[in-house]
Amino acid sequence: MPVKISIIEDDTSVRQLLAEQVNQAEGFCCVSQHPTTQSALSQLPALKPAIVLVDINLPDLSGIECVRRLKPLMPGTQFMMLTVYEDSDHIFKALEAGAIGYLLKPTPGNKLIAALRQICNGGAPMTGYIARKVVQSFQEAADGKNTPGNLEGLSERELDVLRLLARGYFYKEIAEALGVKLSTINTYIMRIYEKLQVHSRARAIAKMKNSPEDPRLLAVNQSK
């Protein structure tokens, strides 16, 4: 029996191309295509495909959150992100949500099929660039543990944002918790990175955890 593959992708041309590549490969078949997270959440648990290809930037809910919700309902299904996002935050959020692999678009058809076969054989496919990003993030986090924290320059609201980042909140969730716009959170995070002289969430959190006790960090003001 061919391995059943489903695709969650809002771009029609990309979705159809992926389906064609899957159907033309020996041993695989595309059993469903979903342009939205809602479609995937309502249909995939019954279909139970072996592997789901997931875009991150979907119109109704992020692909990462889609994986987070589907994984408990489909423990036997493997999820692989196929997206344009190559920053550490998106990579780690996807892996934490339950994704087994992370490839960048556009991925040639032969490499996509090779990645699907790798998953079937128990692997976790990533491009070399993504793998390096993962390693660098771990190294930055480790370095941060040995670097004194420097939170004195952060404002109260920036500390709130940093604490919520450490709790694993998505940017949109932070905006909702603090009652501000998503664009405002993006600005806060850029300022935090600049003041702490870091370039990733992992490094910023490591500096916070390594900081001397600061009463401002004991609680997060989530009031609007």
C-alpha positions in Angstrom: 0.0 0.0 0.0 1.3 3.5 -0.8 2.2 5.8 2.0 -0.7 8.3 2.4 0.3 12.0 2.3 -1.8 15.1 3.0 -0.9 18.7 2.2 -1.9 21.9 4.1 -1.0 24.9 1.9 -3.1 27.9 1.0 -1.4 28.7 -2.4 -3.3 26.7 -5.0 -0.5 26.4 -7.5 2.0 25.3 -4.8 -0.5 22.8 -3.3 -1.2 21.2 -6.7 2.5 21.0 -7.5 3.2 19.2 -4.2 0.4 16.8 -4.8 1.7 16.0 -8.3 5.2 15.4 -7.0 3.8 13.1 -4.3 1.6 11.1 -6.7 4.3 10.7 -9.3 6.7 9.2 -6.7 6.7 5.4 -6.3 5.2 4.3 -3.0 3.3 7.5 -2.2 -0.1 9.0 -2.8 -1.7 12.3 -1.9 -5.0 11.6 -0.2 -6.1 15.2 0.6 -5.3 18.8 0.1 -6.2 21.6 2.5 -6.1 25.3 1.9 -6.9 26.3 5.5 -6.2 25.1 9.0 -9.9 24.7 9.6 -10.2 22.3 6.7 -7.3 20.3 8.0 -8.5 20.2 11.6 -12.0 19.0 10.5 -10.9 16.3 8.0 -7.4 15.0 8.8 -8.2 13.1 12.0 -10.5 10.8 10.1 -8.2 10.4 7.1 -5.1 9.5 9.3 -2.4 10.1 6.7 1.1 8.9 7.5 2.7 12.2 6.8 1.3 15.8 6.5 3.2 18.6 4.7 2.4 21.9 6.4 2.9 25.5 5.4 3.3 28.0 8.3 1.7 31.1 6.9 -2.0 30.0 6.5 -4.9 32.5 6.3 -6.9 31.4 9.4 -4.4 29.9 11.9 -0.7 29.3 11.7 0.6 26.0 10.4 2.5 25.6 13.7 -0.7 25.9 15.8 -2.4 23.5 13.4 0.3 20.9 14.1 0.0 21.6 17.8 -3.7 20.8 17.7 -3.5 17.9 15.3 -0.7 16.0 16.9 -2.6 14.8 20.0 -5.5 13.7 17.7 -3.1 11.9 15.3 -0.2 10.5 17.3 0.7 8.1 14.5 1.0 10.9 11.9 4.3 12.7 11.2 4.2 16.4 10.3 6.8 18.1 8.1 7.0 21.9 7.7 7.6 23.2 4.2 7.8 27.0 4.4 9.7 30.1 3.6 10.5 31.0 7.2 14.1 30.2 8.2 14.5 32.1 11.5 15.2 30.2 14.7 11.9 31.2 16.4 9.7 29.6 13.7 12.0 26.5 13.5 11.9 25.8 17.2 8.2 26.6 17.6 7.4 24.1 14.8 9.6 21.4 16.3 8.1 22.0 19.8 4.6 21.7 18.3 5.4 18.2 17.0 6.9 18.6 13.6 9.4 15.9 12.7 11.1 17.8 9.8 11.6 21.4 8.5 12.3 22.2 4.8 12.5 25.5 3.1 10.5 26.4 0.0 11.1 25.9 -2.8 12.4 22.4 -2.3 13.0 20.4 -5.5 10.7 17.4 -6.0 13.5 14.8 -5.7 14.6 16.3 -2.4 11.0 16.4 -1.1 10.5 12.7 -1.9 13.8 11.9 -0.4 12.7 13.7 2.8 9.4 11.7 2.8 11.4 8.5 2.5 13.7 9.6 5.3 10.6 10.1 7.6 9.3 6.7 6.7 12.7 5.3 7.8 12.6 7.0 11.1 14.6 10.1 10.2 14.0 13.8 10.8 14.7 15.7 7.5 16.1 19.2 7.5 18.1 21.2 5.0 21.8 21.7 5.9 21.0 25.4 6.5 18.2 24.7 8.9 20.3 22.1 10.8 23.0 24.7 11.2 20.5 27.2 12.6 19.4 24.6 15.2 23.0 23.9 16.2 23.8 27.6 16.4 20.7 28.3 18.6 21.8 25.6 21.1 25.3 27.0 21.1 23.9 30.6 21.7 21.8 29.3 24.6 24.7 27.5 26.1 26.9 30.7 25.8 24.2 32.7 27.4 24.3 30.6 30.5 27.9 31.8 31.0 27.2 35.5 30.2 26.0 37.8 32.8 22.5 39.1 32.1 22.0 42.7 31.4 18.3 43.5 31.9 18.8 46.9 33.5 18.1 48.7 30.2 14.7 47.0 29.6 11.5 48.8 30.3 8.8 47.2 32.4 6.8 46.3 29.3 9.8 44.9 27.6 10.4 42.7 30.6 6.7 41.6 30.4 7.3 40.6 26.8 10.5 38.7 27.6 8.9 36.8 30.4 6.1 35.7 28.1 8.6 34.7 25.4 10.2 32.5 28.0 6.9 30.9 28.7 6.6 29.8 25.1 4.0 32.3 24.0 3.6 33.1 20.3 3.9 36.8 19.3 0.2 37.0 18.7 -0.6 35.5 22.1 1.7 38.0 23.7 -0.1 40.8 22.0 -3.4 39.5 23.2 -2.1 39.0 26.8 -0.8 42.6 27.0 -3.6 44.2 25.0 -1.5 45.7 22.2 -1.1 45.2 18.5 1.1 42.5 17.0 3.2 45.2 15.3 3.9 46.7 18.8 5.1 43.3 20.1 7.4 43.0 17.1 8.9 46.4 17.9 9.3 45.4 21.6 11.2 42.3 20.6 13.5 44.1 18.3 14.3 46.5 21.1 14.9 43.6 23.5 17.3 41.9 21.1 19.1 45.1 20.5 19.5 46.0 24.3 20.5 42.4 25.2 22.8 42.2 22.1 21.3 38.9 21.0 19.7 37.6 17.8 17.4 34.9 18.9 14.7 34.1 21.4 16.8 31.3 22.9 19.7 33.7 23.6 17.4 36.3 25.1 15.8 33.8 27.4 19.2 32.4 28.5 20.3 35.9 29.5 17.1 36.4 31.4 17.5 33.2 33.3 21.1 34.0 34.1 20.3 37.4 35.5 20.5 38.3 39.1 17.1 38.1 40.8 15.1 41.1 39.8 11.8 41.7 41.5 10.5 42.9 38.2 10.8 39.4 36.8 8.9 37.7 39.6 5.5 38.2 37.8 4.3 39.2 34.4 1.8 42.0 34.2 -0.8 40.6 31.8 -3.4 43.2 32.5 -4.5 45.4 29.6 
